[in-house]
Amino acid sequence: MSVFFRAAYLFGFKPWDTGVPPPELVSVVEGQDSLAPGKALDLGCGTGTNSIYLAQHGWDATGIDFVPRAINAARRKAAAAGVSPRFIVGDVTRLTELGVGSGYDLLLDLGCFHSIPDTGRDAYVRGATQVARPGAVMLLFCAVRRDKPQRIGPRGVAPGEVAQRFGSGWELVAEQAGRPMLGCFSAWYRLHRKL
């Protein structure tokens, strides 16, 4: 998938980059039960749409992506928007090695986890758990495969995989079906870091 994403940003093919924050994030930031601004970590931030949105709403936002071209675009967009979230080129399965710090109140993953190979998913979860403060909220959007990994598009997660992989450090408090994508289902997960 690494080659795919690097090529996608090189050629400008990024259908996941709508330039608009998803309603699930907007609800957490501006909704009736919104969180007070704090530290936010955008995992697989792409061109920074959500990191910029968070910074515009008073959050101390950090975005991470392994594609330098995406991070460069995010920095340009942030400068044009007059905000300064921190952007890091790095591997989200090695969070503690990236110097991102800790004490995050909100973690957002809009389609990163479901693209990580199975061998890296536990490292991702360990890192996210270590950098999140107790009680933190995580919003996670994933393609959910039916039986087998997808042949095209993101690998997806197996049904029940999010609850199983995050079970030791997080509580799954909500799972909401999303729109179909590339022949599979999708879901939004809301998790809370255990105290």
C-alpha positions in Angstrom: 0.0 0.0 0.0 3.0 2.3 0.6 3.7 2.5 -3.1 0.0 3.0 -3.9 -0.3 6.0 -1.7 2.9 7.6 -2.8 1.8 7.2 -6.4 -1.7 8.4 -5.7 -0.4 11.7 -4.2 2.2 12.0 -7.0 -0.6 11.8 -9.7 -3.2 13.6 -7.7 -5.5 10.6 -7.4 -6.9 10.9 -3.8 -10.6 10.3 -3.7 -10.4 10.0 0.1 -9.3 13.7 0.3 -12.6 15.5 0.1 -11.3 18.7 1.7 -14.2 18.7 4.2 -14.1 17.4 7.7 -16.5 14.4 8.2 -19.7 15.0 10.2 -18.5 12.6 12.9 -15.6 14.8 13.7 -17.6 18.0 13.4 -20.0 16.6 16.0 -17.2 15.9 18.4 -15.8 19.4 17.9 -18.9 21.5 17.5 -21.9 19.3 18.4 -24.2 19.3 21.4 -21.8 17.1 23.4 -18.6 18.5 22.0 -15.2 18.0 23.7 -13.3 20.9 25.1 -10.3 21.7 22.9 -7.2 20.0 23.9 -4.5 17.9 22.1 -5.5 16.1 19.0 -3.6 13.5 16.9 -4.6 13.0 13.2 -3.3 9.6 12.2 -2.8 9.3 8.4 -3.6 13.0 8.0 -3.1 13.2 4.3 -3.2 16.8 3.1 -4.2 18.0 6.6 -7.9 18.8 6.1 -8.9 17.5 9.6 -5.7 18.8 11.4 -6.4 22.2 10.0 -10.1 22.1 11.0 -9.1 21.1 14.5 -6.5 23.9 14.8 -9.2 26.4 13.6 -11.3 25.3 16.5 -8.7 25.8 19.2 -7.1 22.3 19.2 -3.4 21.7 19.5 -3.3 19.4 16.5 -0.6 17.1 15.2 -1.0 15.3 11.9 1.1 12.3 10.8 1.4 10.8 7.4 4.2 8.7 5.8 3.9 10.4 2.4 6.1 13.5 2.2 4.1 15.0 -0.7 0.9 14.9 1.4 2.6 16.5 4.4 4.0 19.3 2.2 0.5 19.9 0.9 -0.8 20.0 4.4 1.7 22.6 5.5 0.8 24.8 2.5 -2.9 24.5 3.2 -2.4 25.3 6.9 -0.3 28.4 6.1 -3.0 29.5 3.7 -5.7 29.0 6.4 -3.6 30.9 8.9 -3.2 28.1 11.4 -0.2 26.1 12.5 -0.9 22.5 13.4 2.3 20.4 13.6 2.8 18.0 10.7 5.2 15.0 10.8 6.3 12.7 8.1 6.3 9.3 9.8 5.0 5.8 10.2 1.9 5.6 12.5 3.0 2.1 13.6 6.0 3.7 15.3 4.4 6.6 17.1 6.6 6.6 20.2 9.7 6.9 18.0 8.3 10.0 16.2 8.5 12.4 19.2 4.8 13.2 19.1 4.6 13.4 22.8 1.7 12.1 24.9 -1.5 13.3 26.6 -3.7 13.4 23.5 -7.4 14.0 24.2 -8.6 13.1 20.8 -7.2 10.7 18.2 -8.7 10.7 14.7 -8.1 8.1 12.0 -10.0 8.6 8.8 -9.0 5.5 6.9 -5.4 4.8 7.9 -5.7 1.7 10.2 -7.6 -0.3 7.7 -4.8 0.1 5.2 -2.0 -1.2 7.6 -0.9 -4.8 7.0 -2.0 -7.2 9.8 1.6 -7.4 11.0 1.6 -3.7 11.9 -1.8 -3.2 13.4 -0.9 -4.2 17.0 2.1 -1.8 16.9 -0.3 0.9 15.8 -2.7 0.1 18.7 0.1 0.1 21.2 1.4 3.4 20.1 -2.0 5.0 20.1 -2.7 3.7 23.5 0.6 5.0 24.8 0.2 8.6 23.5 -3.5 8.9 24.5 -4.4 10.2 28.0 -6.7 8.1 30.1 -10.3 9.0 29.0 -9.2 10.1 25.6 -11.6 9.7 22.6 -10.6 8.0 19.4 -12.7 8.3 16.2 -11.8 5.6 13.7 -13.2 5.1 10.2 -12.6 1.8 8.5 -13.7 -0.3 5.6 -15.1 -3.5 6.9 -14.4 -6.6 4.7 -16.9 -9.3 4.5 -14.8 -12.5 4.3 -11.4 -11.8 2.6 -9.1 -8.8 2.2 -10.1 -6.5 -0.7 -8.4 -7.0 -4.0 -8.5 -3.3 -4.7 -8.7 -0.4 -2.3 -7.9 -0.7 1.4 -7.3 -4.0 3.0 -10.1 -3.3 5.5 -10.8 -4.7 8.9 -12.5 -8.0 9.7 -15.8 -7.8 11.6 -15.0 -7.5 15.3 -11.4 -6.7 14.7 -11.4 -3.2 16.1 -13.0 -4.4 19.4 -10.5 -7.3 19.6 -7.3 -5.3 18.8 -8.1 -2.3 20.9 -9.7 -4.3 23.7 -6.9 -4.1 26.3 -6.5 -0.3 26.4 -9.7 1.0 24.9 -13.5 0.6 25.4 -15.5 0.5 22.2 -18.5 2.7 22.9 -20.1 3.1 19.5 -20.0 1.5 16.1 -22.0 3.1 13.4 -22.4 1.8 9.8 -21.0 4.1 7.1 -21.6 4.2 3.4 -20.5 1.3 1.2 -17.1 1.7 -0.4 -15.3 -0.4 -3.0 -17.6 -3.4 -2.6 -17.4 -3.5 1.2 -19.1 -2.0 4.2 -17.6 0.8 6.3 -18.0 1.8 9.9 -17.2 4.6 12.3 -15.9 3.5 15.7 -15.8 5.6 18.8 -13.4 4.4 21.5 -12.5 5.7 24.9 -9.1 5.1 26.4 -9.5 3.1 29.6 -8.7 4.9 32.9 
